[in-house]
């Protein structure tokens, strides 16, 4: 039996928490990287798009156009519900606290939670871009349990050292870090997703002295 080398394959799940721009940017970047993306959108994930995105990119059909394959959120018979369907990981972006709790409990009542459970049991990388603030002890306990199970919790925290000039620049910085977690081969960030290289002390000193 011959086995051919295939491109990277990632499952992307979009839930109803705030953070739709992160999902769009992630899918766009994965397409540029030639990563095979498999998309699941919950009912509320699809509904949130029109509030957080500008037309014509604020519809489920636009996100679906960026993915290699899309799935109905209730179709637990889909290929990605089985560990025999090989992937390089899964990202839930944004990840609501309801979805996070379902994954923590192993309550696989839809395709998002089932695919996440499969990712964990197969010891593949699961990244949960959790969106909630402030956090209750219930949220924190769920996050701790999932971390112990092997998931990576990634709240999309703003980085001010890049001196972002727009929301999109902040989005790109978080998305680049998310892609790093899946080891997808980005060596150089865009200006918006700038990598930290340490304080530029000499440059700051010259600025303070009025030297350009």
N, C-alpha and C positions, 0 to 999 in steps of 0.2 A: 504494500500500500504506500503510495507516495503522498507526502504531506507538504503542501506549499506554504510559504511564509505569507501571513496575512497582515494587513495593517492593524493598528491599535483599534480596540473596540471598547467604547465607554457607554454606560447607561446614564441618561440624564432624566431626572424626575423633577417636575415643577409643581409645587403645591401652592396653597392660597395665602401664604404669608407674604408680606411686602418684600419686594426684591426682584420684580420682573426684569429690570434692566440687567441684572447680573446673569439671568438665564439667557437672555438674548445675546449678550456679549460672549458668554461662554460658548454657545452654539456657533456663533460666527467665527470665533477663534479656532474651535475644533475643526471646522470646515477648512479653514486656511491651512491647518496642520495636517490635513488629510486623515483625520481620525474618524472612524466609523461611529456615529452617534445614534443611540437608540433612545427615543424620547417617549416619556409618559407624562401627561398633564392631568392633574386632578380637575374636577369640575370647578373648584374655586380658584385653582391656579389659572385656568383659562379665563375665568371671569375677571380676575384682577388685572389682566393685561391692558384692558381699555382705560384703566385709571392711571396706570403708571408709565405708559409708553405713548409716543406720538404716532399718529397714523402716517403711513399705512402699515407700520410695524407693530401695531397693538392688537393683533388678531391671532387666534390659535393657528390659522392657516399659514401665517408668516413663520412662526416658530417651527411648524411641521415642515415647511419648505427648506429649513436649514438642516434638518435631521436626515440621516440615511433611512431610518425606519421609525414609524410611530405606532403606538399601541393604545388601545382603549383602556382607561384606568381600571375597569372592572374585569378585564379579561385575564383571569389568573391561569388560563390555559396557554398563554403566550409563551413563545420560546424562552424569553428571559426569566420565566418563573422556574426554570430548571437549571441545576448546577452543571448539567452537561453542555449548556450553551456557554461557551468560554468567553469571558470578557476580561478586560484589564482593570475593571473597577466600576464604581457607580458614584455619582454626585447627585445629591438632592439639593436643589437650588431654586428658590429659597426653600428652607425646611421649616414647616410650621411646627408648633409644639404638639399638636395633635398627631401629626405624622411621626414626630420624634418619639412620642409616647408609644405609638403602635409598634414601631420598630423595636423599642426597648423591651416590650412585652412579648414580642414574637407573634403579634395579633395580625396575621396575614389575611386581612379581609378584602384587600384590593391588590392590584399589581405592583403599586409602589412599595408597600410594606413587604410583599412577598419577594420582590426582586432584591430589596435591601437585606432581607433575611438570608437569601441565597448567597449574596455577596459576603456576608459575615461568615456563614457556615463553610464556604469554600475558601476562607481566609484571603479574600481579595480586598483591595482598598475601598472603603466606604467613607465618603466625605459628606458630612451633613452641614450645610451652610445655614445654621440656625439663626432665625430672625425673631427676636423677642426682647423686650426690655421694659421694666426691670424683670429680673428672674426670681421666681419663687423657689423655695426649697424643693418642691416637686420637680421643677424644671432641672435644677442643678443635680438632683439625685438621678434623674433619667439620663442626663448627660454623662455623669460619672459611670453609671452602669454600662452605657454604650462605649465609653472609652475603654473600660475594662474588657469589653467584648471585641475590641479591635477597631472600632470606628474612630474617625478623626472629626472632632467638632471644630468647625471653622466659622465663628461669627465674623461677618464681613466688617471688621473694624477699620475705620478711616486711618490712613497714614498721612500725617501732615508734613513729614520731612520731604515729600515730593513736591510740596507747595502746589497742591492741585488748584486749578483755575476753573474747574467745572465739575458737575456731578459725574459726567462721563469719565473724566480722568480718575476720579476716585473708584468708579466701577472697574475700570481697566486694571488698576493696581491690585484690587482684590481678586479679579478673575485670573490675572497672571499668577498670583500666589496659589490659587486653587489648582490651576493647570500644573504647577510645579509639583503638587502633592501626588499627581498621577504619573510623574516622571515621563512626560510626553515630549521631552527633548527641546524645550525652549532654552536656548543659551543666552540670548540677548533680549532684554525687555524693550518695549517701546518707551518713548519718553514718559508716557503716562504711567507705565508699569515699572518705573525705574527701580533697579536693584540697589539695595543699601551697600555703600562702599566705605562707610565710615565718615566721620566729620571731616570736612575740608577746612582744617583750622587756619591754614595760611590764607586761604581765600577770604574767610570770615574776618580775619584780622585786618587784611587790606581794606575790606569794605568798611570796617569800623574806623579806619584811619582816613577814609575818604579817598583811598587809592583805587583806581579802576584798572 
